[in-house]
């Protein structure tokens, strides 16, 4: 009898464990305050959304706007991104290119050497109390970020811009000579993500070689 009850409890515990997951979806609304009359920022980003999907050791970052739809698919381990695939999903010429771990670092080279300054300020974003940090890039540009440390997993390897942030960034504002672009989370979900979200599209998409000089600012 004791053995039967033990088996039942172990079975129940196993089902509960199987139901546990660490999936995370964040949807950011994008807004622009441009400084130049034709900076290109507004056409590319304004009114768009950026969605980040994280599940297990996979991630997808998808940008959707009137002028561009693009996804970045990532496979990573506990220390770094192992492989990335960037897919331009819109326009007459759809293409994809694959990045090794070293090429991913090169793709995000502008974030190397960035530093964080933490300030005594906070905002409530999507129901989370977020702390303020200023990320200084080697280019001299700053990113003002608000993050929460109450959500795991953190996205150090997924978005290198936030490598010095001890949590998940739910709002950030990047100021450059072309203008100010703001990403603000409107949805934060821990619901399980469908596996097909991480399927890399290939139909009608040309495979290209990664060219470092073509990385967009």
N, C-alpha and C positions, 0 to 999 in steps of 0.2 A: 504493500500500500504506500509506504513512504517513497519507494522508488518511483511509483506511478506519479505521485504528486511532484516529485523532483523533476521528472521528465516533462510534465505539464508546465511547470514554472520555467524550465530552461527553454522550452518551445516558445512560450509567451515572450520571454526576454529576447529571444532571437528575432521574433517578429518586430518587436519594438525597436531593436537596434537597426534592423533592415530599413525601417521607416525613417530613421534619422537621416538628415542630409544637411549640407551646408550651401545650398544654392542661394544665389543672390542676383537680383535684377535691379538695376537703377536706370531710370529714364530721366535725362536732363533736357530741359527746354533751353534753347539757344536764343540769345538776343545780342544785337550789335549796336554800338555807338561809334560810328566811323568818324575819322578825322580828315580823311581825304575824300574828294568828291567822287572819285572812281577807284576806290581802294581794292575792289573785288571781294571784300569781306562780306558785304551785305548780300551779294548775289550767291555766294557760296554757302553761307551759314544762316542768315537771318530767318527766323520763323521755323527753323529746323529742330530736330531732336537728335540726341545722342543716347544710345541704349548700350548698357554694359551688362553682359550675361556671364556669370561665373558658376561653374559646377565642376566639382572634383578638381582635376588638373587641366581643365579646359576653360577658355574664355573667348568671348566674341564682343567686339566693340563695333557698333553699327551707327554710322552717320547718315541721316536722311534729311535732305533739303530739296528745294525746288530744282537746283542745278546739279546736285550730286547725291548719289547713293553709294556708299563705300563701307566695306566691312574688313575688320582685321580679326583673324582667327589665331588663337594662341594655344600652344601646348607647353606646359611648364612643370617643373618639379619644385622641391622645397627651397631652391636657391636661385633659380634663374629660368628664363624662357628658353626652351629647347628648340622650338621651331615656330615660325609665324608665317601666315599667308595673308597678303593684302589683296582684296578683290574690289575692283571698280565695277559696280553692278548696273550703272546707268550709262546712257549715251549710246551713240552709234558704235563706238569702239569700246567694248567691254574687255577687260583684261585682268589677269592675276599674276602675282609673282610671289615666290617663296623666299623666306629668309631663314638662314641658319642662326644659331645663337650669336655668332660674331657679327653677322649682318644686321641682326636686330639691334645690337648695340650701336652699330654705325647709323642705322635708320633713326635712332634717337640720340645721336651724338650731341645735339644742342642742349640736352639736359645733363650732360656730364659735368661734374663739379658744382652742381647747384647746391645752394645752402638754404636752410630754413631759419626764419626768425619768428618766434612765437610771441603773440601779443595778448594782452588781457582784454579780450573782446569776444563776444559770442553772438550767435544767431540761432533762431529756431527754424530748422529747415526740414520739411517733410516729416514733422513730428519728432525730430532729433535735435537735442541741444548740441550745437557745433562750435568748436573753438577756432580761433583765427590764427593763421600762419601766413607769412609772406615768404614766397620762394624766390630767391634771387638767382637768375641764370647767368652763365658766363658772358652772355651777349650784353648784359647790363639791363635786360628787361626783367620785370617782376610779374609774378603770378600771385594774386591775393586769393587764398584758399580758406574755406571753412570746412572742418572735418569732425567726424565723430569717432571716438575710440570704442564705441559700444557695439560695433558690428564686426564680425569676422566672416570670411577671410579678408585680410587687408590686401591692397592692390599694389604692393611695391613692384612686383615683376610685370604686372599687367600694364600699368601706366608709369613709365620711368619719370615723368614730370613730377610725380608725387613720392619719389623714393625716400625723401627725408621726412615724410608725414607719417606719424604713428597711428594711422587709422584710415577710414574711408572718407574721401573728399566728396561732399554733397553740394558744394558750390565753389566755383572758381572763376576768377576774372583775369584775363590775360591782356595786358596793355602793350601795344607795339606802336610803331610809327604810323601804321595804317588805321589804327582805331582800337576800340575796346570790345572784346568778345566775352560774354558772360554765359556760363553753363550753370543752371540751377536745377537740382533734383526736384521732380514733381511726383515721382513714384519710387518707392523703395519696397521691394517685395522679397520675402524668403520662400515663396512658393516653389515647388519643384519645377525645374525647367525641362521642357520637352527635348529629347535627345537630338531631334532633327534641327534644332536651332544651331547646332555646331557642325552641321553638314556643309562642307565647302562647295558652293555651286561651280559647275564646270561647263554646263551646256551653253554653247554660244559664246564662251569666254576664252580669249586667247591667253596662252601662258607666255609670259615675258621674263626676261632676265632682270634682276634687281640692278638698278643703276643709281648709285649714291647721289649723283649730281641732280637727279630728278626729284629728290625728296622735297615735298612742299613745306614752306614755312608756315 
